[in-house]
Amino acid sequence: MKRLIVSLVLYVSVACAGAETYQAPEDFLREAFSGTVPKPKLLWLTGTIRDRTKAILGHDPAQLRVRYWRQGQRSAWILDEIGKEEPITTGIVVDAGKIELIRVLIFRESRGWEVRHDFFTNQFRQRSLTADDKLDGPIDGISGATLSVRALTNLARVALYFHQQLPAANHVAP
């Protein structure tokens, strides 16, 4: 029994050691909305939305609904995507159909952590989605971080697509 407990503690310690939190999701939301975070809402991933999300990601979405925060034409999304083996938690702010901010909040992979730096994430600013669900400009990769770059690029595309699925801003209370 003692060995089992020690093994379990070591396993949990090793599993948790790989996660690096750069910004708590609640802090990201406070920053995104200047301190006053709107109530969360849900976008259900059914039908066409699910199909297009699957096409963007290259796999089925992990959940049936996604939480988002919205104020006027501005929405914030906290999304996860697998880099190589572990999820990368990313916060994305979309304003009037363009990415305003993308930030790695929690990184769990052993490689590719360079995607958290501004020199990389700033490339996404003012990017929008084309008719074929691609970003409207190139994103330069990082040698040794290809899967993390792909994960963030796909999350940016998904956040832009999700934003397009929201009701018109004039129907949403600020």
C-alpha positions in Angstrom: 0.0 0.0 0.0 2.8 2.4 0.9 4.5 1.7 -2.5 1.2 2.4 -4.3 0.8 5.8 -2.5 4.5 6.8 -3.2 4.1 5.7 -6.9 0.9 7.7 -7.2 2.4 10.8 -5.7 5.5 10.5 -8.0 3.2 10.0 -11.0 1.1 13.1 -10.2 4.2 15.2 -9.5 5.8 14.3 -12.8 2.5 14.8 -14.7 2.0 18.2 -13.2 5.6 19.3 -13.5 5.2 19.7 -17.3 2.5 22.3 -17.1 3.6 25.9 -17.1 1.0 28.5 -16.4 1.9 31.9 -18.0 -1.4 33.6 -17.2 -4.5 32.4 -15.4 -7.6 32.3 -17.6 -9.5 34.6 -15.3 -6.7 37.1 -15.5 -6.7 36.9 -19.2 -10.4 37.6 -19.3 -10.0 40.6 -17.0 -7.3 42.0 -19.3 -9.4 41.3 -22.4 -12.4 43.3 -21.0 -10.6 46.0 -19.0 -11.5 44.5 -15.7 -15.3 43.9 -16.3 -15.7 40.4 -17.6 -19.1 39.7 -19.2 -21.1 36.6 -18.2 -20.0 33.5 -20.2 -22.2 32.2 -22.9 -22.1 28.9 -24.8 -21.7 28.1 -28.5 -23.0 24.6 -29.3 -20.9 22.7 -31.8 -23.5 20.9 -33.8 -24.3 20.4 -37.5 -22.4 22.7 -39.8 -20.5 24.4 -37.0 -19.1 21.0 -35.8 -18.3 19.9 -39.4 -16.4 23.1 -40.2 -14.6 23.0 -36.8 -13.5 19.5 -37.6 -12.2 20.6 -41.0 -10.2 23.4 -39.5 -8.7 21.3 -36.7 -8.2 18.2 -38.7 -10.1 16.1 -36.1 -13.4 16.1 -34.2 -13.7 18.9 -31.6 -13.1 17.6 -28.1 -16.4 19.0 -26.7 -20.0 19.6 -27.7 -20.0 23.3 -26.6 -17.5 26.1 -26.1 -17.7 28.8 -23.6 -17.1 32.4 -24.7 -17.3 35.9 -23.3 -18.7 38.8 -25.4 -19.2 42.5 -25.2 -20.4 44.2 -28.3 -18.3 43.1 -31.3 -15.5 41.7 -29.0 -15.4 38.1 -28.0 -12.9 36.1 -25.9 -12.2 32.4 -26.2 -10.2 30.1 -24.0 -9.4 27.0 -26.2 -7.3 23.9 -25.9 -5.5 22.1 -28.7 -3.0 19.3 -28.6 0.5 20.3 -29.7 2.3 17.0 -29.9 0.8 15.1 -27.0 -0.6 17.6 -24.5 -3.1 20.4 -24.7 -2.0 24.0 -25.1 -4.5 26.4 -23.4 -4.8 29.6 -25.4 -6.7 32.8 -24.9 -7.9 34.6 -28.0 -9.6 38.0 -28.3 -11.5 38.7 -31.5 -12.7 42.2 -32.2 -14.9 43.0 -35.2 -13.8 39.8 -37.0 -10.1 40.3 -36.5 -7.7 38.8 -33.9 -6.7 41.4 -31.4 -4.8 39.2 -29.0 -3.6 35.7 -28.7 -1.8 34.4 -25.7 -0.6 31.0 -24.5 -2.1 30.6 -21.0 -1.0 27.1 -20.0 1.7 25.1 -21.9 2.1 21.4 -21.1 4.4 20.1 -23.8 8.1 19.5 -23.4 9.0 21.3 -26.6 7.6 24.2 -28.6 7.1 26.6 -25.7 8.6 29.5 -27.8 5.1 30.0 -29.2 4.2 31.8 -26.0 6.5 34.8 -26.8 5.2 38.1 -28.3 7.5 37.8 -31.3 5.4 34.8 -32.4 1.9 35.7 -31.2 2.1 39.3 -32.5 1.9 37.8 -36.0 -1.8 37.0 -35.4 -2.8 40.5 -34.7 -5.4 41.9 -37.2 -5.6 38.6 -39.0 -9.1 37.6 -40.2 -10.5 34.5 -41.7 -10.8 34.0 -45.5 -13.8 32.3 -47.2 -11.9 28.9 -47.1 -11.3 29.2 -43.3 -7.6 30.1 -43.6 -5.9 33.1 -42.0 -5.6 36.1 -44.4 -1.8 36.3 -44.0 1.1 34.1 -43.3 2.3 32.9 -39.9 6.1 32.3 -39.7 7.0 29.0 -38.0 9.5 28.3 -35.3 12.1 25.6 -35.9 11.5 22.8 -33.4 8.0 24.0 -32.5 6.1 23.0 -35.6 3.3 21.2 -33.8 2.8 24.0 -31.3 2.8 26.6 -34.2 0.2 24.5 -36.0 -1.9 24.2 -32.8 -2.0 28.0 -32.2 -2.7 28.7 -35.9 -5.6 26.3 -35.8 -6.9 27.8 -32.6 -6.8 31.3 -34.1 -8.7 30.0 -37.2 -11.3 28.3 -34.9 -11.8 31.4 -32.7 -12.3 33.6 -35.8 -14.8 31.0 -37.2 -16.7 30.8 -33.8 -16.8 34.6 -33.6 -18.5 34.6 -37.1 -21.2 32.2 -35.7 -22.3 34.6 -33.0 -25.5 36.7 -33.4 -25.0 40.2 -34.7 -23.5 42.5 -32.0 -26.5 44.8 -32.1 -28.6 41.9 -30.7 -26.3 41.3 -27.8 -26.5 43.4 -24.6 -23.2 45.1 -24.0 
